[in-house]
Amino acid sequence: MKHSQFAIVALLSLTASAAWATPCDSVKDQIDAKIKAKGVKTYTLDVVPAADVKDQKVVGSCEGGAKKIVYKRG
């Protein structure tokens, strides 16, 4: 019983860490698809270090929160 509980906890930990450390290109592509689906034509998405985010609109996070994806319309 304890082995199966350990296995479940280990599996959940691996799944959570894999989702947490998502590559920026993958997240950026998903966000880009959602924005295009809403009909927005002119915009930019940039990946920046989390510490460099000032007044930008953050629309995503990647690489374990180390980087943010910022959106600018126009």
Rosetta silent file (secondary structure, phi, psi, omega in degrees, C-alpha in Angstrom):
SEQUENCE: MKHSQFAIVALLSLTASAAWATPCDSVKDQIDAKIKAKGVKTYTLDVVPAADVKDQKVVGSCEGGAKKIVYKRG
SCORE:     score description
SCORE:     0.000 S_00000001
   1 L     0.000  -43.261 -178.603    0.000    0.000    0.000 S_00000001
   2 H   -66.917  -32.929  179.350    2.777    2.433    0.892 S_00000001
   3 H   -66.285  -40.287 -179.678    4.567    1.705   -2.375 S_00000001
   4 H   -69.645  -35.816  176.807    1.505    2.581   -4.418 S_00000001
   5 H   -65.784  -41.455  177.792    0.984    5.813   -2.468 S_00000001
   6 H   -62.608  -42.611 -179.993    4.622    6.731   -3.051 S_00000001
   7 H   -63.085  -39.895  179.413    4.260    5.987   -6.755 S_00000001
   8 H   -65.821  -45.065  179.313    1.170    8.191   -7.004 S_00000001
   9 H   -63.214  -42.325  179.305    2.890   11.083   -5.221 S_00000001
  10 H   -63.178  -42.404  179.443    5.980   10.702   -7.414 S_00000001
  11 H   -64.210  -43.881  178.184    3.876   10.664  -10.567 S_00000001
  12 H   -63.964  -37.856  178.601    1.961   13.771   -9.524 S_00000001
  13 H   -65.241  -43.277  178.533    5.210   15.549   -8.680 S_00000001
  14 H   -64.596  -41.479  178.994    6.702   14.739  -12.074 S_00000001
  15 H   -63.992  -44.035 -179.883    3.551   15.874  -13.861 S_00000001
  16 H   -65.264  -42.181 -179.223    3.438   19.141  -11.935 S_00000001
  17 H   -69.644  -33.085  177.369    7.113   19.885  -12.522 S_00000001
  18 H   -66.581  -40.487  178.315    6.790   19.125  -16.240 S_00000001
  19 H   -69.875  -35.142 -177.254    3.887   21.545  -16.546 S_00000001
  20 H   -68.895  -33.780 -175.963    5.685   24.149  -14.467 S_00000001
  21 L  -101.425   39.906 -178.054    8.790   24.124  -16.670 S_00000001
  22 L   -64.937  133.944  178.010    6.996   24.470  -20.000 S_00000001
  23 L   -62.328  144.469 -176.109    9.242   25.764  -22.817 S_00000001
  24 H   -62.888  -38.354 -179.161    8.516   29.345  -23.852 S_00000001
  25 H   -60.189  -40.507  179.841    8.048   28.547  -27.552 S_00000001
  26 H   -64.912  -47.051  179.954    5.236   26.135  -26.757 S_00000001
  27 H   -64.830  -43.602 -179.681    3.404   28.558  -24.472 S_00000001
  28 H   -61.418  -40.908  178.131    3.905   31.445  -26.891 S_00000001
  29 H   -63.600  -39.925  178.922    2.478   29.379  -29.774 S_00000001
  30 H   -65.611  -43.425  179.374   -0.617   28.486  -27.733 S_00000001
  31 H   -65.642  -42.389  178.967   -1.216   32.113  -26.767 S_00000001
  32 H   -58.093  -43.732  179.424   -0.641   33.244  -30.354 S_00000001
  33 H   -63.083  -40.469  179.729   -3.271   30.793  -31.612 S_00000001
  34 H   -66.411  -40.328 -179.973   -5.828   32.030  -29.070 S_00000001
  35 H   -66.910  -44.105  178.653   -5.236   35.674  -29.977 S_00000001
  36 H   -62.477  -37.551  179.644   -5.523   34.965  -33.707 S_00000001
  37 H   -64.026  -25.369  178.157   -8.747   33.011  -33.096 S_00000001
  38 L   -85.118   -2.083  175.415  -10.231   36.142  -31.547 S_00000001
  39 L    89.826    8.587  178.351   -9.525   38.077  -34.750 S_00000001
  40 L   -73.349  129.510 -175.121   -6.730   40.307  -33.498 S_00000001
  41 L   -98.227  -44.658 -172.455   -4.542   41.230  -36.479 S_00000001
  42 L  -117.940  114.472 -179.963   -1.702   43.408  -35.222 S_00000001
  43 E  -165.754  166.819  173.667    0.123   42.553  -32.003 S_00000001
  44 E  -131.537  146.722  172.294    3.429   41.314  -30.654 S_00000001
  45 E  -121.237  125.985  179.832    4.276   38.649  -28.113 S_00000001
  46 E  -126.255  141.868  175.155    7.696   38.843  -26.500 S_00000001
  47 E   -96.798  124.132 -178.802    9.416   36.537  -24.044 S_00000001
  48 E  -133.454  153.856  174.125   11.266   38.493  -21.371 S_00000001
  49 E   -59.531  142.370 -176.553   12.948   37.637  -18.074 S_00000001
  50 H   -56.175  -35.659 -178.444   10.443   37.916  -15.232 S_00000001
  51 H   -69.296  -20.508 -177.386   12.571   40.548  -13.495 S_00000001
  52 H   -89.314   -4.042 -178.911   12.431   42.802  -16.573 S_00000001
  53 L   -73.844  125.921  178.966    8.622   43.062  -16.684 S_00000001
  54 L  -114.941  -95.424 -177.091    7.532   46.598  -15.857 S_00000001
  55 L  -103.028   13.724 -179.670    4.266   47.998  -17.197 S_00000001
  56 L   -75.295  159.010  176.067    3.724   45.379  -19.910 S_00000001
  57 E   -87.872  113.920 -179.702    0.651   43.167  -20.062 S_00000001
  58 E   -84.954  125.276 -179.538    1.725   39.660  -19.042 S_00000001
  59 E  -116.342   -1.336  179.169   -0.243   36.956  -20.855 S_00000001
  60 E  -170.649  167.068  179.472    1.821   33.905  -19.954 S_00000001
  61 E  -138.346  147.247 -178.595    4.653   32.408  -17.970 S_00000001
  62 E  -150.587  174.593 -179.457    7.204   29.782  -18.914 S_00000001
  63 H    49.682   48.860  175.946   10.405   28.045  -17.868 S_00000001
  64 H    68.033   25.696  179.159    9.211   27.643  -14.317 S_00000001
  65 H    88.319   -2.071 -179.257    8.218   31.287  -13.949 S_00000001
  66 L   -71.188  -26.298 -179.691   11.675   32.562  -14.884 S_00000001
  67 E  -127.879  152.566  178.624   10.300   34.187  -18.037 S_00000001
  68 E  -122.611  151.572  175.273    7.061   35.975  -18.881 S_00000001
  69 E  -106.157  121.624 -177.053    5.265   36.421  -22.192 S_00000001
  70 E  -110.477  148.394 -174.312    4.150   39.994  -22.690 S_00000001
  71 E  -116.735  137.171  173.400    1.532   41.248  -25.143 S_00000001
  72 E  -137.174  124.131 -179.760    1.409   44.529  -27.011 S_00000001
  73 E   -88.898  143.084  176.293   -1.419   45.368  -29.394 S_00000001
  74 L   105.218    0.000    0.000   -0.789   47.414  -32.483 S_00000001
